[in-house]
Amino acid sequence: MKPMPTETPERRIEITPGVAGGKPRIAGHRITVQNVAIWHEWLGRTADEIATEYDLTLADVHAALAYYYAHHEEIDQSIRESERFAEALRARTPSKLALVAS
């Protein structure tokens, strides 16, 4: 009997230049490790909820979380940079709704 290959968590995470901004992501998806970390750590979603909502396997979600915990400093820094970028963009681009209400 031929042994079945074992898929490791490392093989479930890909980094491809030009895809998802070159950020680590779940293999075969555009869902980044950063997305999963935010959903789980900051929004309090369980691995089951994330897997169900985004049509992922639990192994995918757990691999993304394992990658996040192993690289949390760089991913947290990327999240902070994204937040700063969004804040700067909001400051430069006023809401059209706010203009209508004036």
C-alpha positions in Angstrom: 0.0 0.0 0.0 1.4 3.4 -1.0 1.5 5.9 1.8 -0.7 9.0 1.3 1.2 12.3 1.1 0.8 14.5 4.1 -0.1 18.1 3.5 1.7 20.4 6.0 0.4 23.8 7.1 3.3 25.5 5.3 2.0 24.2 2.0 -1.4 25.7 2.6 0.1 29.3 2.7 1.4 30.9 -0.5 3.2 34.2 -1.1 3.0 35.2 -4.8 4.3 38.6 -6.0 1.4 40.5 -7.6 -1.3 38.4 -6.0 -3.0 39.9 -2.9 -0.3 42.5 -2.7 2.3 39.8 -2.2 0.9 39.1 1.2 0.8 35.5 2.6 -2.5 34.0 1.6 -4.3 30.7 1.7 -3.2 28.6 -1.3 -5.7 28.8 -4.1 -7.5 31.7 -2.6 -7.1 35.5 -2.4 -7.8 35.4 1.3 -4.8 36.6 3.2 -3.4 35.5 6.5 -3.9 39.1 7.5 -7.7 38.8 6.7 -8.0 35.6 8.8 -6.1 37.2 11.7 -8.3 40.3 11.8 -11.5 38.2 11.6 -10.3 35.8 14.4 -8.3 38.0 16.7 -10.1 41.4 16.4 -13.6 40.5 15.4 -13.8 37.3 17.5 -14.9 34.9 14.8 -14.2 31.3 15.4 -12.3 29.1 12.9 -15.5 27.3 12.1 -17.3 30.6 11.3 -14.5 31.8 9.1 -14.3 28.4 7.2 -18.0 28.3 6.6 -18.4 32.0 5.6 -15.5 31.9 3.1 -15.8 28.3 1.9 -12.5 27.2 3.4 -11.4 24.1 5.2 -10.7 24.2 8.9 -7.2 23.2 8.0 -6.9 26.3 5.8 -8.0 28.6 8.6 -5.8 26.9 11.2 -2.8 27.1 8.8 -3.4 30.8 8.3 -3.6 31.3 12.1 -0.5 29.2 12.7 1.3 31.4 10.1 0.0 34.5 11.8 1.2 33.4 15.2 4.6 32.6 13.9 4.9 36.0 12.0 2.5 38.2 14.1 4.9 41.1 14.4 5.3 41.7 10.6 1.6 41.0 10.0 0.5 43.4 12.7 2.8 46.0 11.3 1.2 45.5 7.8 -2.2 45.9 9.4 -1.1 49.2 11.1 0.3 50.4 7.8 -3.0 49.6 6.0 -5.0 51.5 8.7 -2.7 54.5 8.4 -3.2 54.5 4.6 -6.9 54.2 4.9 -7.0 57.1 7.4 -4.9 59.3 5.1 -7.2 58.5 2.2 -10.3 59.4 4.2 -8.7 62.7 5.2 -7.9 63.5 1.5 -11.3 62.4 0.2 -14.3 63.8 2.0 -17.5 61.8 2.2 -20.0 62.7 -0.5 -22.8 62.1 2.1 -21.2 64.7 4.4 -21.2 67.2 1.5 -24.9 66.6 0.7 -25.8 67.1 4.4 -24.1 70.5 4.5 
